[in-house]
Amino acid sequence: MKLTFIGVANIPMVQPGDDLVTLIEQGLESMGETLRDDDVIVIAQKIISKAEDRYLDLSTIEPSVEALKLALEVDKDPRKVQAILDESNEIIRKRPGVLIVEQKLGFVQANAGIDQSNIINENGDDDDLCLLLPVDPDRSAANIKNEFSARHNVNVGVIINDSIGRAWRVGSFGLAIGVSGFTALEDYIGQTDIYGRELLVTQVAAADEMAAGASLVMGQTDEKTPVVVVRGYKPREPEDGSLRGVAPLLRPKDLDLFR
């Protein structure tokens, strides 16, 4: 197998309401590239959130008593702590400088995915402007997939990825938070290995692996490459509706030994 990661050039700074499909089309055209069947388009969460106007101005937040108390424990801006609580289901871990939560979508991550890097506040203090995760990343991915199919009659997959830290390991990596067009979790249980032994637990987080590879191409600082096309992977179709989107990658709480 040959797997290729193609960074899409010339994607401009995204503004609320921008048509991301058109921006990606124009970027590919500037490179002399076109999409092919089975390509997977990996898109940085940040430009999805920008296009969907998921900005939050902390100056509009009034911290609750709970947020004020928690802010002292974790040494964070009480307004940002309130925003994190508003975007979370529960607090998982906390200590000075660190607040790990289960975000509304079920992702366990720092600060509920609220980010303040690579955004600018034209009407106020940059320290007050935040960017939230998309409301429904699976739906965002599906809308983009369907639009490419309608415009170009091409069958592609779409991943929305985000950078996340990991338990037991240092450093961030790319993680799929939205998936459309293929199964995010490939299940090999019941199949056999090269020696004929039955596989009892083997499942492959294909969407996460592609998200991580694409993240290397995207970079984390000033590379300005928020879209990557993965070519050479053969997507597997979801077997039923329950296996669609990113949900199969989320470990059920009763099986999560690290909480």
Summary of the structure (lengths in Angstrom):
residues: 259
radius of gyration: 19.3
end to end distance: 37.3
largest distance: 63.8
contacts: 781
relative contact order: 0.19
helix: 33%
strand: 25%
